[in-house]
Amino acid sequence: MRISRPRLRWLIAGIVACALPCVAQESAIRYGLREINVYAGGGFGLGERTSYQYANAGVRAGIVLTDAHGPGFLRGNFEYAAEISPLYLFFQPVKLADGTRGREIVYGAAVSPLVLKWNFTSGKKLIPYLALEGAAILTTKDVPAGDTSVVNFGSGVAVGLQYLCNDRHTVAVSGRLLHVSNASIGDYNPSINLGVQLRLEYQWWR
Protein backbone atom coordinates (compact mmCIF):
# COMPACT_ATOMS: atom_id res chain seq x y z
CA MET A 1 0.00 0.00 0.00
CA ARG A 2 1.32 3.41 -0.96
CA ILE A 3 1.23 6.18 1.67
CA SER A 4 0.68 9.73 0.53
CA ARG A 5 2.98 12.49 1.71
CA PRO A 6 0.39 14.13 4.00
CA ARG A 7 -0.34 10.78 5.66
CA LEU A 8 3.41 10.05 5.95
CA ARG A 9 3.92 13.36 7.74
CA TRP A 10 1.11 12.55 10.15
CA LEU A 11 2.58 9.07 10.73
CA ILE A 12 6.02 10.51 11.52
CA ALA A 13 4.46 13.10 13.82
CA GLY A 14 2.58 10.32 15.64
CA ILE A 15 5.75 8.27 16.11
CA VAL A 16 7.60 11.29 17.51
CA ALA A 17 4.70 12.08 19.84
CA CYS A 18 4.74 8.53 21.18
CA ALA A 19 8.50 8.61 21.64
CA LEU A 20 8.59 11.87 23.59
CA PRO A 21 7.24 10.40 26.85
CA CYS A 22 9.98 7.74 26.71
CA VAL A 23 12.62 10.41 26.32
CA ALA A 24 11.11 12.44 29.15
CA GLN A 25 11.41 9.42 31.46
CA GLU A 26 15.22 9.64 31.42
CA SER A 27 16.36 10.76 34.85
CA ALA A 28 17.77 14.24 35.27
CA ILE A 29 20.61 12.61 37.23
CA ARG A 30 22.44 10.83 34.42
CA TYR A 31 25.85 9.77 33.16
CA GLY A 32 28.50 12.49 33.02
CA LEU A 33 26.74 15.03 35.26
CA ARG A 34 28.68 16.67 38.08
CA GLU A 35 27.14 17.35 41.47
CA ILE A 36 27.88 20.27 43.76
CA ASN A 37 26.17 19.82 47.10
CA VAL A 38 26.01 22.03 50.20
CA TYR A 39 24.71 20.42 53.37
CA ALA A 40 24.18 20.80 57.09
CA GLY A 41 23.09 18.27 59.65
CA GLY A 42 23.26 16.99 63.18
CA GLY A 43 22.91 13.80 65.16
CA PHE A 44 23.54 11.88 68.35
CA GLY A 45 25.22 8.72 69.57
CA LEU A 46 23.56 5.45 70.43
CA GLY A 47 23.95 3.02 73.30
CA GLU A 48 26.55 4.22 75.78
CA ARG A 49 27.10 7.37 73.67
CA THR A 50 23.60 8.86 73.76
CA SER A 51 25.01 11.84 75.68
CA TYR A 52 27.11 12.77 72.64
CA GLN A 53 25.72 15.06 69.95
CA TYR A 54 27.41 16.36 66.83
CA ALA A 55 26.73 18.72 63.92
CA ASN A 56 28.52 19.47 60.67
CA ALA A 57 28.24 21.53 57.51
CA GLY A 58 30.15 21.41 54.26
CA VAL A 59 30.24 20.79 50.55
CA ARG A 60 30.29 17.68 48.37
CA ALA A 61 31.46 17.31 44.77
CA GLY A 62 30.68 14.25 42.68
CA ILE A 63 30.39 12.85 39.18
CA VAL A 64 28.01 10.23 37.78
CA LEU A 65 30.22 7.52 36.28
CA THR A 66 27.71 5.16 34.63
CA ASP A 67 24.52 5.01 32.63
CA ALA A 68 21.43 3.68 34.39
CA HIS A 69 21.44 -0.08 35.00
CA GLY A 70 19.22 -2.58 36.77
CA PRO A 71 15.57 -3.66 36.77
CA GLY A 72 12.51 -1.82 38.08
CA PHE A 73 12.92 0.34 41.16
CA LEU A 74 16.53 -0.85 41.55
CA ARG A 75 17.46 0.86 38.31
CA GLY A 76 20.06 3.54 38.86
CA ASN A 77 23.54 4.88 38.25
CA PHE A 78 26.79 4.97 40.19
CA GLU A 79 28.31 8.21 41.42
CA TYR A 80 31.67 8.90 43.05
CA ALA A 81 31.95 11.93 45.35
CA ALA A 82 34.13 13.55 48.00
CA GLU A 83 33.18 15.86 50.88
CA ILE A 84 34.78 18.56 53.00
CA SER A 85 33.20 19.62 56.30
CA PRO A 86 35.05 22.74 57.50
CA LEU A 87 32.71 22.86 60.49
CA TYR A 88 32.37 19.71 62.62
CA LEU A 89 31.17 20.15 66.22
CA PHE A 90 31.01 17.60 69.01
CA PHE A 91 28.96 18.26 72.16
CA GLN A 92 30.35 15.83 74.70
CA PRO A 93 30.20 15.19 78.46
CA VAL A 94 33.36 15.89 80.48
CA LYS A 95 34.50 15.56 84.06
CA LEU A 96 35.14 19.01 85.57
CA ALA A 97 37.95 19.93 87.97
CA ASP A 98 35.60 19.81 90.97
CA GLY A 99 34.60 16.26 90.12
CA THR A 100 31.18 17.10 88.72
CA ARG A 101 30.03 16.36 85.19
CA GLY A 102 29.63 19.03 82.54
CA ARG A 103 29.58 19.47 78.79
CA GLU A 104 31.99 20.98 76.30
CA ILE A 105 31.91 21.93 72.63
CA VAL A 106 34.78 20.54 70.59
CA TYR A 107 35.51 22.18 67.23
CA GLY A 108 36.84 20.27 64.26
CA ALA A 109 36.79 19.61 60.53
CA ALA A 110 36.48 16.54 58.35
CA VAL A 111 37.34 15.32 54.88
CA SER A 112 35.60 12.40 53.16
CA PRO A 113 37.62 11.31 50.11
CA LEU A 114 35.44 8.26 49.54
CA VAL A 115 31.69 8.57 48.98
CA LEU A 116 30.23 5.75 46.84
CA LYS A 117 26.67 6.64 45.87
CA TRP A 118 23.92 4.78 43.99
CA ASN A 119 21.11 6.99 42.62
CA PHE A 120 17.83 5.09 42.11
CA THR A 121 16.68 6.83 38.93
CA SER A 122 13.40 5.07 38.09
CA GLY A 123 11.34 7.88 39.67
CA LYS A 124 10.45 11.11 37.88
CA LYS A 125 10.63 13.61 40.75
CA LEU A 126 11.86 11.61 43.74
CA ILE A 127 15.25 9.93 43.39
CA PRO A 128 16.40 7.95 46.45
CA TYR A 129 20.04 7.21 46.98
CA LEU A 130 22.21 4.85 49.00
CA ALA A 131 25.82 5.73 49.85
CA LEU A 132 28.85 4.29 51.65
CA GLU A 133 31.13 6.91 53.18
CA GLY A 134 34.51 7.18 54.87
CA ALA A 135 35.99 10.24 56.58
CA ALA A 136 38.92 11.57 58.62
CA ILE A 137 37.87 13.90 61.45
CA LEU A 138 40.30 16.34 63.13
CA THR A 139 39.29 18.09 66.37
CA THR A 140 40.82 20.64 68.74
CA LYS A 141 40.38 18.29 71.73
CA ASP A 142 40.18 14.55 72.28
CA VAL A 143 36.93 12.92 71.13
CA PRO A 144 35.51 11.14 73.07
CA ALA A 145 36.78 13.07 76.10
CA GLY A 146 39.71 11.49 77.92
CA ASP A 147 43.09 10.16 76.87
CA THR A 148 41.91 9.34 73.35
CA SER A 149 42.85 11.25 70.17
CA VAL A 150 42.22 14.43 68.19
CA VAL A 151 42.22 12.32 65.02
CA ASN A 152 39.25 10.05 64.37
CA PHE A 153 37.92 8.10 61.40
CA GLY A 154 34.28 7.88 60.46
CA SER A 155 32.63 5.21 58.37
CA GLY A 156 28.97 4.72 57.65
CA VAL A 157 26.02 4.30 55.38
CA ALA A 158 23.61 6.99 54.17
CA VAL A 159 20.07 6.77 52.78
CA GLY A 160 18.68 9.87 51.09
CA LEU A 161 15.74 11.14 49.10
CA GLN A 162 16.41 13.72 46.36
CA TYR A 163 13.58 15.87 45.00
CA LEU A 164 13.94 17.32 41.51
CA CYS A 165 13.10 21.02 41.51
CA ASN A 166 14.11 21.04 37.82
CA ASP A 167 16.63 19.18 35.67
CA ARG A 168 19.58 21.02 37.28
CA HIS A 169 18.60 21.50 40.93
CA THR A 170 17.57 19.10 43.65
CA VAL A 171 16.95 19.27 47.37
CA ALA A 172 17.48 16.24 49.57
CA VAL A 173 17.05 14.91 53.07
CA SER A 174 19.22 12.03 54.22
CA GLY A 175 19.86 9.89 57.28
CA ARG A 176 23.15 8.32 58.34
CA LEU A 177 24.50 5.64 60.62
CA LEU A 178 28.06 6.63 61.53
CA HIS A 179 30.81 4.87 63.48
CA VAL A 180 33.58 7.12 64.84
CA SER A 181 36.84 5.58 66.04
CA ASN A 182 40.50 6.64 66.36
CA ALA A 183 41.66 3.21 65.08
CA SER A 184 43.74 2.83 68.26
CA ILE A 185 46.19 5.63 67.36
CA GLY A 186 45.35 7.11 70.77
CA ASP A 187 46.05 5.53 74.17
CA TYR A 188 42.34 4.84 74.54
CA ASN A 189 39.81 4.00 71.80
CA PRO A 190 36.27 3.93 73.22
CA SER A 191 34.73 5.05 69.85
CA ILE A 192 31.21 6.39 69.24
CA ASN A 193 29.28 3.38 68.03
CA LEU A 194 26.90 4.17 66.34
CA GLY A 195 25.82 7.71 65.64
CA VAL A 196 22.62 8.75 63.87
CA GLN A 197 22.54 11.89 61.75
CA LEU A 198 19.89 13.79 59.81
CA ARG A 199 21.14 16.02 56.98
CA LEU A 200 19.57 18.61 54.64
CA GLU A 201 21.17 19.07 51.23
CA TYR A 202 20.93 21.39 48.24
CA GLN A 203 22.39 20.07 44.98
CA TRP A 204 23.42 21.57 41.63
CA TRP A 205 23.93 19.28 38.62
CA ARG A 206 26.04 20.39 35.66
Summary of the structure (lengths in Angstrom):
residues: 206
radius of gyration: 23.4
end to end distance: 48.6
largest distance: 99.7
contacts: 643
relative contact order: 0.18
helix: 13%
strand: 59%
